[in-house]
Amino acid sequence: MPVQISKKLLKIVGKTNARYRLIEEDDRILLGLSGGKDSLMLTHIMAHRRRVMPFKFDFLAVTIDYGMGEDLSTLVAHCREHSIPHKVINTDIYETAQEKIRENSSFCSFFSRMRRGALYRVAQEEGFDKVALGHHLDDAAESFFMNFLYNGALRSMPPIYRAENGLRVIRPLIMVRERQLIDAAHANDLPLITDEACPAMRFDVKMPHARAETKKLLAKLEAENRQLFISLKSAFEHIHEKSFFDPEKLDY
């Protein structure tokens, strides 16, 4: 049965694509498919857009195998059933982590960097122009507040940027709310790979508190102000650099 994607969700992604020119004619895009709700919905949205767009582009969904014996057969079968081009890349990330991650150290950023590095390597080796990631508006908001509260920086997640290796990284879902993706995944009964499959769960390390606390903060703020994310999205589009303390940005 075909995956049903709401017109509202498709409209948001379409407007984001048009504004930031994320997907263009003859692009070859490598899509990071973890099997979670975000990346799996992005994969189906990309497949839909490839069918309906007035120009041609190619994409390949790539799943990184951490080398810890994970069972990806259901995800592989799902992609095959829906005619989604898909490839599993075997790595030794899990083994490497056992050597490099210290007890009580942060692990999320480590696995994120290792996974991203594997995606970049495959993209360059196989001649892809862009790498697509499944980050959404909630991710961007959480990133902003985490940097603001814990790192002393005003930084979030851009819709598109050029990595140091020259690849362009795109986030087609960056204007979409997380709850929209949750609803869509559940409505289609997608075979999701959940956090239990994260390799970090097998390590004796502390859970990262910053993101969890930031999620709670944003949920509290949104409960008090239902327009919070509308305002945040607008703020991310209207940056007044001269109103801060960076001497290089000040207008003398």
Residue pairs with C-beta under 8 A, 6 or more apart in sequence:
2 82
3 44
3 82
3 188
3 190
4 187
4 188
5 41
5 44
5 45
5 48
5 184
6 180
6 184
8 180
9 45
9 176
9 180
9 184
10 45
10 48
12 175
12 176
12 180
13 45
13 49
13 172
13 173
13 175
13 176
14 49
15 175
16 22
16 159
16 172
16 173
16 174
16 175
17 23
17 49
17 172
19 159
20 159
20 160
20 170
21 160
22 130
22 132
22 159
22 160
22 170
22 171
22 172
23 29
23 49
23 53
23 57
23 130
23 170
23 172
24 55
24 57
25 55
25 56
25 57
26 55
26 56
26 57
27 57
27 58
27 59
27 129
27 130
28 57
28 58
28 59
28 60
28 127
28 128
28 129
28 130
29 46
29 57
29 58
29 59
29 60
29 128
29 129
29 130
29 131
29 132
29 170
30 59
30 60
30 62
30 119
30 122
30 123
30 126
30 128
30 130
30 131
30 132
31 39
31 42
31 43
31 46
31 59
31 60
31 61
31 62
31 131
31 132
32 39
32 62
32 64
32 115
32 116
32 119
32 131
32 132
32 133
32 134
33 39
33 40
33 43
33 61
33 62
33 63
33 75
33 79
33 86
34 63
34 64
34 115
34 134
34 193
35 63
35 72
35 75
35 191
35 192
35 193
35 197
36 134
36 192
36 193
36 194
37 181
37 182
37 184
37 185
37 190
37 192
38 134
38 135
38 136
38 173
38 178
38 181
39 133
39 134
40 185
40 190
40 192
41 134
41 173
41 181
41 184
41 185
41 190
42 132
42 134
42 172
42 173
43 61
43 79
43 84
44 82
44 84
44 188
45 172
45 173
46 59
46 132
46 172
47 82
47 83
47 84
50 57
50 58
50 59
58 85
59 85
59 132
60 85
60 86
60 87
60 126
60 128
61 79
61 84
61 85
61 86
61 87
62 86
62 87
62 88
62 89
62 119
62 122
63 72
63 75
63 86
63 87
63 88
63 89
64 89
64 91
64 93
64 115
64 118
64 119
65 72
65 88
65 89
65 90
65 91
66 91
66 93
66 94
66 111
66 199
67 90
67 91
67 92
67 93
67 94
67 95
68 94
68 199
68 202
70 197
72 88
72 193
74 191
75 86
75 191
75 193
76 86
76 88
78 84
78 190
78 191
79 85
79 86
80 86
87 122
89 118
89 122
91 114
91 118
93 111
93 114
93 115
93 118
93 199
94 199
94 202
96 114
97 107
97 110
97 111
97 114
97 199
97 203
100 110
101 107
101 110
101 203
101 205
103 204
103 205
104 205
104 206
105 205
106 205
106 206
106 208
107 200
107 203
107 205
107 208
108 200
108 208
108 211
111 198
111 199
111 200
119 131
120 131
120 163
120 165
120 167
122 128
123 130
123 131
123 167
124 165
124 167
128 167
129 167
129 168
130 167
130 168
130 169
130 170
131 163
131 167
131 168
131 169
131 170
132 169
132 170
132 171
132 172
133 169
133 170
133 171
134 171
134 173
135 157
135 171
135 173
135 174
136 173
136 174
136 176
136 177
136 178
136 181
137 174
137 175
137 176
137 177
137 178
137 229
137 232
137 233
138 177
138 178
138 218
138 229
139 157
139 174
139 178
140 156
140 157
140 174
140 236
141 156
141 218
141 229
141 232
142 211
142 214
142 215
142 218
143 155
143 156
143 157
144 154
144 155
144 156
144 232
144 236
145 214
145 217
145 218
146 210
146 211
146 214
147 153
147 154
147 155
147 156
148 154
149 210
149 214
150 210
154 244
156 236
157 171
157 174
158 171
158 174
159 170
159 171
159 174
159 175
160 168
160 169
160 170
160 171
161 168
161 169
162 168
162 169
163 169
173 181
175 233
177 229
185 192
195 201
218 228
221 228
222 228
222 229
225 231
241 249
242 249
242 250
242 251
